[in-house]
Amino acid sequence: MRVVIISHRGFWKNEKEKNALIAFQHSLENGYGIETDLRDYGGEIVISHDIADENSMLFSDFMLLIMNYPPVLLALNIKSDGLQQKVSADLRGYKNYFVFDMSIPDALGYQKQGITNYTRFSDIEPLPALTIDADGVWLDNFGNNTLNVGTINEYVEQGKKIALVSPELHKFEYAGYWQEIKSYINMNPKHAEMISICTDFPEEAQGFFNEE
């Protein structure tokens, strides 16, 4: 069983390191995927969860860093509309990624350009938009820390990959959720390669899911 571990805004040791170079380096050195946030600033794409400024890292510089390491899965949270062409250019042909969380009109643009994209399912979004042409599903839960096994089954049977949001991202307890995932994969090992999990604790998740 190998679950892809995605580090939420990088592998950080304190909150000031989120979406910072040191967190991205730590992720890459450990082989973790990276979730990060893309916005536009001054005509360029930059990395910033909140409003960008002159100190925000250029996405093109982020990709230069990525290219120095073995490929990891990139989960690119799109915070601004109309970035399709620049995102595609800055990716420099990198294949192991997906974009998500765009507005519905903006998501259409990513799908039309063949950019790997995930739709989103959650307890407040039970009918994901544009699912047919989506490559996967970002499976979130804002109200509790219960694993939605039925939804996982529904989408993996359609050939969609699943990225699970670990409950600690919403301040919920996560140990039970992780155990549910592990039990699910033990019973459905053919689905393991379809599942990734985005977490604030990638080192702990790697030990829990992927080490004997």
Buried (B, 14 or more C-beta within 10 A) or exposed (E): EEBBBBBBBBBBEEEEBBBBBEBBBBBBEBBBBBBBBBBBBEEBBBBBBEEBEEEBBBBBBBBEBBEEEEBBBBBBBBBBEEBBEBBBEBBEEEEEBBBBBBEEEBBBBBBEEEBBBBBBBBEEEEEBEBBEEBBBBBBBBEEEBEBBBEBBBBBBEEEBBBBBBBBBBBEBEBEEBBEBBBEBBEEBEEBBBBBBBBBBBBBBBBEBBBEE
